[in-house]
Amino acid sequence: MDYWVGFDVGKRFHWLCMLDGDGAVLLSKRVDATEEHLEVACSEIAALGDVEERVIGVDVLGGPATLLETILLERGERVRYQRTPTRRR
């Protein structure tokens, strides 16, 4: 089964949402931006099964997402980013 996981990154906390392959919400919750809370959230993601069955999206690169990115990548997760196009004048 495929899963879709997304993080809406904030300074003090992130919002985590996990969907199954049919788009049903499996989990939607606030995750404090601390190593302890992020590790717990990443363990919940890992409980979905094989890393090849899921993709994780993060809406921010660097800055407040750095700790989250580090934990996800150390766990071998496939992380994707939404690139915002640069506005041309």
C-alpha positions as CSV (number, residue, x, y, z in Angstrom):
1,M,0.0,0.0,0.0
2,D,1.2,3.5,-0.7
3,Y,1.1,6.3,1.9
4,W,1.5,10.0,1.6
5,V,3.0,12.0,4.5
6,G,3.2,15.7,4.7
7,F,4.7,18.2,7.1
8,D,3.6,21.8,7.3
9,V,6.7,23.4,8.9
10,G,6.5,26.1,11.5
11,K,9.0,27.6,13.9
12,R,7.7,26.1,17.2
13,F,5.7,23.2,15.8
14,H,4.9,21.4,12.6
15,W,1.6,19.8,11.4
16,L,1.8,16.2,10.3
17,C,-0.7,14.6,8.1
18,M,-0.6,11.0,6.9
19,L,-2.9,9.6,4.1
20,D,-3.4,6.2,2.7
21,G,-3.3,5.4,-1.0
22,D,-7.0,6.2,-1.3
23,G,-6.6,9.6,0.3
24,A,-8.1,8.7,3.7
25,V,-6.6,10.6,6.6
26,L,-4.8,8.2,8.9
27,L,-3.3,10.9,11.2
28,S,-3.4,14.7,11.5
29,K,-1.7,16.2,14.4
30,R,0.6,18.9,15.8
31,V,4.2,17.9,16.4
32,D,6.4,20.2,18.6
33,A,9.6,21.0,16.8
34,T,11.8,19.3,19.4
35,E,14.0,16.3,18.7
36,E,12.0,14.2,21.1
37,H,8.6,14.9,19.5
38,L,10.0,14.7,16.0
39,E,11.5,11.2,16.8
40,V,8.1,10.0,18.0
41,A,6.4,11.3,14.9
42,C,9.0,9.7,12.7
43,S,8.4,6.4,14.5
44,E,4.7,6.7,13.8
45,I,5.6,7.2,10.1
46,A,7.9,4.2,10.2
47,A,5.1,2.0,11.6
48,L,3.3,2.4,8.3
49,G,5.7,-0.2,6.8
50,D,8.4,-0.3,4.2
51,V,10.0,3.1,3.4
52,E,9.4,2.3,-0.3
53,E,5.7,2.5,0.3
54,R,5.6,6.1,1.3
55,V,6.7,9.6,0.3
56,I,7.2,12.4,2.7
57,G,6.6,16.0,1.6
58,V,8.0,19.0,3.5
59,D,6.9,22.5,2.6
60,V,10.1,24.3,3.7
61,L,13.8,23.6,3.0
62,G,16.3,24.5,5.8
63,G,15.6,27.0,8.6
64,P,12.9,25.7,10.9
65,A,12.8,22.4,9.0
66,T,16.5,21.5,9.4
67,L,16.0,19.2,12.5
68,L,13.0,17.5,10.9
69,E,14.9,17.0,7.6
70,T,17.9,15.6,9.4
71,I,15.9,13.1,11.4
72,L,13.9,12.0,8.3
73,L,17.0,11.6,6.2
74,E,18.9,9.7,8.9
75,R,16.0,7.3,9.0
76,G,16.3,6.7,5.2
77,E,13.0,8.3,4.4
78,R,12.3,9.6,0.9
79,V,11.7,13.3,1.4
80,R,10.3,15.7,-1.3
81,Y,10.0,19.4,-1.3
82,Q,7.6,21.8,-2.9
83,R,9.6,24.2,-4.9
84,T,8.0,27.6,-5.2
85,P,8.7,29.2,-8.5
86,T,10.6,32.4,-8.5
87,R,8.6,35.4,-9.6
88,R,10.0,37.2,-12.6
89,R,9.6,40.9,-13.0
